[in-house]
Amino acid sequence: MSSDKGSEKRVVSFEALLAQMSELRKYIDALQNQLNQVQEELNEIRSSINALTEFKGEGVTEFLAPADRRGYVLIKASPHHVDRVITHVGLEYYAELSLDKAFDVLSSREKEYKDIAEELQKELVKALNHYEKLENLVNSILAQAQQARAQQVKGTGS
């Protein structure tokens, strides 16, 4: 008695395959959206780290500060004391921190988002590979059906 674990066969309807592909496509789209959001957040964090680096270098005499989240209005500002900054520390909380502590908070958040992006990327690759396998299977079924139809037409035409 031989058992082939690798060649296990299941019967699935063609409609079920198409439904699975549709659900998988939605999942892939959701993963891509999440990954894009995480990348945007990483870019914002890196931008904040770069700004802190400039302030720490003490070469900044004037800068533009946004008055809103979209930057519709910018205000010229001159830093008087750049040894402390207001830093987003999570949820909706901000804290006044030294530049070094702000670097630590932002660096920690950057690492968290990098790890999240890496996990999302891995999951996205798995989902895309599975989708590709399903797509190849569907294409194979369609090709076989087309061949069978051509054979049938040939048989009735002679």
C-alpha positions in Angstrom: 0.0 0.0 0.0 1.6 3.2 -1.1 0.6 6.7 0.1 1.4 9.8 -1.8 0.8 12.7 0.5 2.1 15.2 -2.1 -0.4 14.1 -4.7 -3.6 14.4 -2.7 -6.5 15.2 -5.0 -9.6 17.2 -4.2 -12.6 17.9 -6.3 -13.6 21.5 -6.5 -16.1 23.2 -8.8 -14.9 25.7 -11.3 -17.2 28.3 -9.7 -15.7 27.6 -6.3 -12.2 28.2 -7.8 -13.3 31.5 -9.3 -14.9 32.6 -6.0 -11.7 31.7 -4.2 -9.7 33.7 -6.7 -12.0 36.7 -6.2 -11.7 36.5 -2.4 -7.9 36.1 -2.7 -7.8 39.2 -5.0 -9.6 41.2 -2.3 -7.2 40.0 0.3 -4.2 40.9 -1.8 -5.7 44.4 -2.4 -6.2 44.8 1.3 -2.6 43.7 2.0 -1.3 46.1 -0.6 -3.3 49.0 0.9 -2.0 48.2 4.4 1.5 48.0 3.1 1.2 51.4 1.4 -0.2 52.9 4.6 2.8 51.5 6.6 5.2 52.8 4.0 3.6 56.2 4.2 4.0 56.1 8.0 7.6 55.1 7.7 8.3 58.0 5.3 6.7 60.4 7.8 8.8 59.0 10.7 12.0 59.3 8.6 11.1 62.9 7.7 10.7 63.7 11.4 14.1 62.0 12.2 15.7 64.1 9.4 14.2 67.3 10.8 15.5 66.5 14.3 19.0 65.8 12.7 18.9 69.3 11.2 17.9 70.9 14.4 20.5 69.1 16.3 23.2 70.4 13.9 22.2 73.9 15.1 22.4 75.3 11.6 18.7 76.0 11.4 17.8 79.7 11.9 14.4 79.6 10.2 12.0 76.9 9.1 8.5 76.4 7.8 6.0 74.8 10.1 2.6 73.5 8.8 -0.4 75.1 10.5 -2.5 72.1 9.5 -2.1 68.4 8.6 -2.1 68.9 4.8 0.3 71.9 4.6 -2.2 74.3 3.2 -0.7 77.0 5.4 2.9 77.2 6.4 4.2 79.5 9.1 7.8 80.8 9.1 9.3 80.1 12.5 12.7 80.7 14.2 13.7 78.2 16.9 14.8 79.8 20.1 15.6 76.7 22.0 15.9 73.4 20.2 16.9 71.2 23.0 13.3 69.9 23.5 10.6 69.0 21.1 6.9 67.9 21.3 6.9 64.3 20.1 4.0 61.9 19.3 4.5 59.0 21.7 1.5 56.9 20.6 -2.3 56.8 20.4 -3.1 60.5 20.7 -0.5 61.4 23.2 2.4 63.9 22.8 5.2 64.5 25.2 7.9 67.2 25.5 11.2 65.3 25.1 14.9 66.0 24.7 16.2 65.7 21.2 17.9 62.4 22.1 14.8 60.9 23.7 12.7 62.0 20.7 15.3 60.2 18.4 14.9 57.1 20.5 11.1 57.2 20.3 11.1 57.8 16.6 13.7 55.1 16.0 11.7 52.6 18.0 8.6 53.5 16.0 10.5 53.2 12.8 11.7 49.7 13.7 8.1 48.7 14.6 6.8 49.8 11.2 9.7 48.2 9.4 8.9 44.9 11.1 5.2 45.3 10.2 6.1 46.1 6.6 8.3 43.0 6.4 5.5 40.8 7.8 2.9 42.3 5.4 5.4 41.8 2.5 5.8 38.1 3.4 2.1 37.6 3.6 1.6 39.4 0.3 4.1 37.2 -1.5 2.4 34.1 -0.1 -1.0 35.3 -1.3 0.3 36.3 -4.7 1.9 32.9 -5.1 -1.3 31.2 -4.2 -3.3 33.4 -6.6 -0.8 32.6 -9.4 -1.3 28.9 -8.8 -5.1 29.2 -8.9 -4.8 31.4 -12.0 -2.7 28.7 -13.7 -5.2 26.0 -12.7 -8.1 28.0 -14.1 -6.2 28.7 -17.3 -5.4 25.0 -17.6 -9.1 24.1 -17.1 -10.2 26.6 -19.7 -7.6 25.4 -22.2 -8.7 21.8 -21.7 -12.4 22.8 -22.1 -11.5 24.7 -25.3 -9.6 21.6 -26.6 -12.5 19.4 -25.8 -14.9 21.8 -27.6 -12.7 21.8 -30.6 -12.5 18.0 -30.7 -16.3 17.9 -30.3 -16.8 20.3 -33.2 -14.3 18.3 -35.3 -16.1 15.1 -34.5 -19.5 16.5 -35.5 -18.2 18.2 -38.6 -16.8 15.1 -40.3 
